[in-house]
Amino acid sequence: MSLKDRITEDMKTAMRAKEAERLGTIRLLLAALKQKEVDERITLDDAAVIAVVDKLIKQRKDSVSQYSAAGRQDLADKEQAEITVLTAYLPQRLDAAEVQARVDALGDALAAELGRALAAGDMGKLMGSAKAALAGIAEMAQVSAAVKSRLSR
């Protein structure tokens, strides 16, 4: 069963159980998926669905920080509940040490390919390959920090 099918089934389950908050979040996710499919005229695979879920979670995290700064804890709690529902659709994430190890391996491979040690100017190349290799299994903020760490050595 694809991830999109699982999300649809979860929506039906939430409807039957009358879980209004969970249902609203799942509908929001399905609407974002449908919008992406219509805009790009494609059928989303699991990797693309994970990318959309990541984007929605990032938006929610930004909203939580904004609401907390404004003293609107009720809205921050609502956004945090949506993050909890959306996180269930992501694969297990790598921890910081695993991300650093994979970025180091990619950096070593890139350095061997270029035939020289990596410099700060190679950040785009390393970030591009790291993004492709770690998409969906690591947070891009962690990947970026690992790339910067690798290039500073």
C-alpha positions in Angstrom: 0.0 0.0 0.0 1.4 3.4 -1.0 1.8 6.2 1.5 -1.0 8.2 -0.2 -3.4 5.2 0.1 -2.5 4.9 3.8 -3.3 8.5 4.3 -6.6 8.1 2.6 -7.4 5.1 4.8 -6.5 7.0 7.9 -8.9 9.8 6.8 -11.7 7.3 6.6 -10.8 5.8 10.0 -10.7 9.3 11.5 -14.2 10.0 10.0 -15.6 6.9 11.5 -14.0 7.6 14.9 -15.2 11.2 14.8 -11.7 12.5 15.5 -12.3 16.1 14.2 -8.8 17.5 14.8 -7.0 14.5 13.2 -9.5 14.5 10.3 -8.9 18.1 9.6 -5.1 17.7 9.5 -5.4 14.6 7.2 -7.7 16.5 4.9 -5.3 19.4 4.8 -2.5 17.0 3.9 -4.6 15.3 1.2 -5.5 18.8 -0.2 -1.8 19.7 -0.4 -1.0 16.4 -2.1 -3.8 16.9 -4.7 -2.7 20.5 -5.3 0.9 19.3 -6.0 -0.4 16.7 -8.4 -2.6 19.2 -10.2 0.1 21.9 -10.4 2.8 19.5 -11.7 0.4 17.2 -13.6 2.0 14.1 -12.1 1.0 11.3 -9.8 3.0 11.5 -6.5 5.1 8.6 -5.4 6.1 8.0 -1.7 9.2 10.2 -1.9 7.2 13.1 -3.2 4.5 12.6 -0.5 7.2 12.6 2.1 8.5 15.9 0.7 5.1 17.5 1.0 4.7 16.2 4.6 8.1 17.6 5.4 7.1 21.0 4.0 3.9 21.1 6.0 5.7 20.2 9.2 8.2 22.9 8.6 5.4 25.4 8.1 3.8 24.2 11.3 7.0 24.6 13.2 7.4 28.1 12.0 3.9 28.9 13.1 4.4 27.4 16.5 7.4 29.7 17.1 5.5 32.7 15.8 2.4 32.0 17.9 4.5 31.3 21.0 6.3 34.6 20.5 3.0 36.4 20.2 1.6 34.8 23.4 -1.0 32.7 21.5 -0.4 29.4 23.2 -3.8 28.1 22.1 -2.9 28.4 18.4 0.6 27.1 19.1 -0.9 24.0 20.7 -3.2 23.4 17.7 -0.2 23.6 15.3 1.8 21.2 17.5 -1.1 18.7 17.4 -1.0 18.9 13.6 2.7 18.3 13.7 2.1 15.2 15.7 -0.4 13.8 13.2 1.8 14.7 10.2 4.9 13.1 11.7 3.2 9.7 11.7 3.6 9.7 7.9 7.4 10.3 7.9 9.9 7.4 7.9 12.2 7.0 10.9 14.7 9.9 11.0 18.4 9.6 11.3 20.1 11.1 14.3 22.7 13.8 14.1 25.7 11.3 14.3 24.3 9.2 11.4 23.7 12.3 9.3 27.2 13.5 9.9 28.6 10.1 9.1 26.7 9.9 5.8 27.7 13.5 4.8 31.3 12.7 5.6 31.2 9.7 3.3 29.6 11.8 0.6 32.3 14.4 1.1 35.0 11.8 0.8 33.5 10.5 -2.4 33.2 14.0 -3.8 36.8 14.9 -2.9 38.0 11.7 -4.6 35.9 12.6 -7.7 37.3 16.2 -7.8 40.8 14.9 -7.1 41.4 17.5 -4.3 40.3 18.4 -0.8 36.9 20.1 -0.4 36.8 23.8 0.0 34.0 26.2 1.1 33.2 26.7 -2.6 32.2 23.1 -2.9 29.2 23.5 -0.5 26.7 23.5 -3.3 28.0 20.3 -4.8 28.1 18.5 -1.5 24.7 19.9 -0.4 23.2 18.8 -3.6 24.4 15.2 -3.3 23.5 15.1 0.4 20.1 16.4 -0.3 19.5 13.7 -2.9 20.9 10.9 -0.7 19.2 12.0 2.6 15.8 13.3 1.4 13.0 12.1 3.6 15.2 10.4 6.1 17.0 13.4 7.6 16.0 17.0 8.4 17.6 19.3 5.9 18.7 21.7 8.8 20.7 18.8 10.2 22.1 18.0 6.8 23.1 21.6 6.2 24.9 21.8 9.6 26.7 18.5 8.8 27.8 19.8 5.4 29.1 23.0 7.0 31.0 20.9 9.6 32.5 18.7 6.9 33.7 21.7 4.8 35.2 23.4 7.8 37.7 20.6 8.4 
